[in-house]
Amino acid sequence: MAKSTIKNLKCSKGHLSTISGKKSLFSTLGHRNYSLYVNRVLKEVVPQRGISSRTLGIMNTLINDIFERIATEACNMMYYRNRCTLTPEDIQRAVYLLVPGKLAKNAVGFGSEAVNRYVHS
């Protein structure tokens, strides 16, 4: 997948921001660790099973990679629409572009449900 470079995105309020495709914000800040959450979900689904630390590392890398791809694609959507605000529609379209078929539909559905629960709590 080719990386695009977006430079000098002008916002409506006159602010100027640059986004470079060479180095992402996530690579400078480091990645989050989702091992605790993967363990919790595994124990909910199959309580008698465990997972090795090496497999947890692979799952963590996978989650961070998917997150970064979706964030980059959503940022590109925002740029192509000449907007300065990232909207849920941008993220949903990015998921539909990056994740295949029914998996994308389920991911968007569960994501929308999670956002609604967060907003109404």
C-alpha positions in Angstrom: 0.0 0.0 0.0 1.5 3.3 -1.1 1.9 6.0 1.5 0.6 9.4 0.5 2.0 12.7 1.6 -0.3 15.5 2.5 1.1 18.9 3.0 -0.3 22.3 4.0 -3.9 21.4 4.8 -5.7 24.7 5.3 -8.4 24.8 7.9 -11.4 27.0 7.8 -10.2 29.2 10.8 -6.9 30.0 9.1 -4.8 27.4 11.0 -2.2 25.6 9.0 -1.2 22.1 9.8 1.1 19.7 8.0 0.8 15.9 7.9 3.7 13.9 6.6 3.3 10.4 5.3 6.9 9.5 6.2 6.5 9.5 9.9 3.2 9.1 11.7 2.2 10.6 15.0 1.8 7.1 16.5 5.4 6.0 15.7 6.8 9.0 17.6 4.5 8.5 20.7 4.8 4.7 20.8 2.1 2.1 20.7 -0.5 1.2 23.3 -0.5 -2.2 24.9 -3.8 -4.1 24.5 -2.7 -7.3 26.2 -4.9 -6.8 29.2 -8.0 -6.3 27.0 -7.1 -9.3 24.8 -6.9 -11.5 28.0 -10.2 -10.1 29.3 -12.0 -10.9 26.1 -10.5 -14.4 25.9 -11.6 -15.2 29.5 -15.1 -14.0 28.6 -15.3 -16.2 25.5 -13.4 -19.3 26.7 -12.7 -19.2 30.4 -10.6 -22.4 30.5 -8.1 -21.3 27.9 -5.0 -19.1 28.2 -2.7 -17.3 25.7 1.1 -17.2 25.6 3.0 -13.9 25.9 4.4 -14.3 22.4 0.9 -14.6 21.0 -0.2 -11.6 23.1 2.7 -9.6 21.5 1.5 -10.6 18.0 -2.1 -9.7 18.8 -0.9 -6.3 20.2 1.1 -5.6 17.0 -1.9 -6.6 14.9 -4.2 -4.2 16.8 -1.8 -1.3 16.6 -1.2 -1.9 12.9 -4.9 -1.9 12.1 -5.5 1.1 14.2 -2.8 3.0 12.5 -4.0 2.0 9.0 -7.6 3.1 9.8 -6.4 6.4 11.3 -4.3 7.2 8.3 -7.1 6.3 5.8 -9.6 8.4 7.9 -7.2 11.3 7.8 -6.9 11.0 4.0 -10.8 11.0 3.8 -10.8 14.1 5.9 -8.3 15.7 3.5 -10.1 14.7 0.4 -13.4 16.2 1.7 -11.6 19.5 2.5 -12.5 19.2 6.2 -10.5 19.9 9.4 -12.6 17.7 11.7 -12.4 14.0 11.8 -16.0 12.6 11.7 -17.4 9.2 12.5 -18.3 8.9 8.8 -14.6 9.2 7.8 -13.7 6.4 10.2 -16.5 4.2 9.0 -15.5 4.7 5.3 -11.9 3.9 6.2 -13.0 0.7 7.9 -15.1 -0.3 4.9 -12.1 0.3 2.6 -9.6 -1.6 4.7 -11.6 -4.5 6.2 -13.2 -7.1 4.0 -17.0 -7.5 3.6 -19.0 -8.8 6.5 -16.2 -8.2 9.0 -16.3 -4.5 8.1 -20.1 -4.4 8.5 -19.8 -6.0 12.0 -16.9 -3.7 13.0 -18.8 -0.6 12.1 -22.0 -1.9 13.9 -20.1 -2.7 17.1 -18.2 0.6 16.9 -21.3 2.6 16.5 -23.0 0.8 19.4 -19.9 1.5 21.6 -19.9 5.2 20.7 -23.7 5.4 21.5 -23.2 3.7 24.8 -20.4 6.1 25.7 -22.3 9.2 24.7 -25.5 8.2 26.6 -23.7 7.2 29.8 
